[in-house]
């Protein structure tokens, strides 16, 4: 495991630990409030564990105080990152596939 991926995993474990330890929310409310952030952060970690990036970019990221939070915030600021469009496309495609193989109106 490279330095960046190891650091991202450590930051994720710390974030999860802090959520559980420092929250007075019920488990259900914690899940509702943080599940999206958890999934996106996991995907960010997966990306860096499966892809090679330039040394300069890796050093830039390692210089950040909390790299995982930095990447998550940048993702959320990115106008192209719109989960609603993805789900809309998925549901539309699913409907047309099911319609083609069944007698759905």
C-alpha positions as CSV (number, residue, x, y, z in Angstrom):
1,X,0.0,0.0,0.0
2,X,1.5,3.4,-1.0
3,X,1.7,6.3,1.4
4,X,-1.3,8.2,0.0
5,X,-3.6,5.2,0.2
6,X,-2.4,4.3,3.7
7,X,-3.0,7.9,4.8
8,X,-6.5,8.0,3.3
9,X,-7.4,4.8,5.1
10,X,-6.1,6.1,8.4
11,X,-8.1,9.3,8.0
12,X,-11.2,7.3,7.1
13,X,-10.8,5.2,10.2
14,X,-10.2,8.2,12.4
15,X,-13.3,10.0,10.9
16,X,-15.5,6.9,11.6
17,X,-14.2,6.6,15.1
18,X,-14.8,10.3,15.8
19,X,-18.4,10.0,14.4
20,X,-19.2,7.1,16.7
21,X,-17.4,8.5,19.8
22,X,-18.4,12.1,19.6
23,X,-22.0,11.9,18.5
24,X,-25.1,11.7,20.6
25,X,-27.2,10.8,17.6
26,X,-28.9,7.4,17.3
27,X,-27.3,4.8,14.9
28,X,-30.2,5.4,12.5
29,X,-29.7,9.2,12.4
30,X,-25.9,8.7,12.1
31,X,-26.5,6.5,9.1
32,X,-28.9,8.9,7.5
33,X,-26.6,11.9,8.1
34,X,-23.3,10.4,7.0
35,X,-23.9,7.5,4.7
36,X,-23.5,9.5,1.5
37,X,-20.2,11.0,2.8
38,X,-19.0,7.6,3.8
39,X,-19.7,6.1,0.4
40,X,-18.0,8.9,-1.5
41,X,-15.0,8.8,0.7
42,X,-14.7,5.0,0.2
43,X,-14.9,5.5,-3.6
44,X,-12.2,8.2,-3.3
45,X,-9.9,5.7,-1.4
46,X,-10.7,3.0,-4.0
47,X,-9.8,5.3,-6.8
48,X,-6.4,6.0,-5.4
49,X,-5.7,2.4,-4.5
50,X,-6.6,1.2,-8.1
51,X,-5.0,4.0,-10.1
52,X,-1.5,5.5,-10.5
53,X,-1.2,9.3,-10.2
54,X,1.8,11.5,-10.8
55,X,4.4,12.0,-8.0
56,X,3.7,15.7,-8.1
57,X,0.0,15.2,-7.5
58,X,0.6,12.7,-4.8
59,X,3.0,15.1,-3.0
60,X,0.4,17.9,-3.3
61,X,-2.2,15.7,-1.7
62,X,0.1,14.5,1.0
63,X,0.8,18.1,1.9
64,X,-2.8,18.6,2.9
65,X,-3.6,18.5,6.6
66,X,-6.6,16.1,6.0
67,X,-6.3,14.8,2.5
68,X,-9.5,12.8,2.6
69,X,-11.6,15.7,3.7
70,X,-10.0,17.9,1.2
71,X,-10.8,15.5,-1.6
72,X,-14.4,15.1,-0.4
73,X,-14.9,18.9,-0.2
74,X,-13.5,19.3,-3.7
75,X,-15.7,16.5,-5.0
76,X,-18.8,18.2,-3.5
77,X,-17.8,21.5,-5.1
78,X,-17.6,19.9,-8.5
79,X,-20.7,20.7,-10.6
80,X,-20.3,17.5,-12.6
81,X,-20.6,15.4,-9.5
82,X,-24.4,15.1,-9.4
83,X,-25.8,11.9,-7.9
84,X,-29.3,12.9,-8.9
85,X,-28.5,12.8,-12.6
86,X,-26.8,9.4,-12.1
87,X,-29.9,7.9,-10.4
88,X,-32.3,9.5,-12.9
89,X,-30.3,7.9,-15.8
90,X,-30.2,4.5,-14.0
91,X,-34.0,4.5,-13.2
92,X,-34.8,5.6,-16.8
93,X,-32.6,2.8,-18.3
94,X,-34.0,0.2,-15.9
95,X,-37.5,1.2,-16.9
96,X,-36.8,0.8,-20.6
97,X,-35.0,-2.5,-20.1
98,X,-37.8,-3.9,-18.0
99,X,-40.4,-2.6,-20.5
100,X,-38.6,-4.3,-23.3
101,X,-38.6,-7.8,-21.6
102,X,-42.0,-7.6,-20.0
103,X,-45.5,-6.4,-20.7
104,X,-45.1,-3.2,-18.6
105,X,-47.1,-0.3,-20.0
